[in-house]
């Protein structure tokens, strides 16, 4: 039985550090049954990271083998002194022409 995934709107999301990303939707890892991911594209270029621009991030981490130094799942929250914010926040359904 497939797990129930949280609601996810396709569109533009802002990372808590400020970058914008176009979220396409959910996907799965064909090599690891049960690993659901969010598929997205950075809306900026980074000369330090050449190569493919499509990215995936785990919907959630379901096992304890996930290294704590790696980026967390899509829906987690970031904790810093006196502040709790979502890792990604929905901004709009798409890019505006302005």
Buried (B, 14 or more C-beta within 10 A) or exposed (E): EEEEEEEBEBBBBBBBEEEBBBBBEBBBEEEEEEBBBBBBEBBEEEEEEEEEBEBBBBBBBEEEEEEEEEEBBBBBEEEEEEEEEBBBEBBEEEEEEE
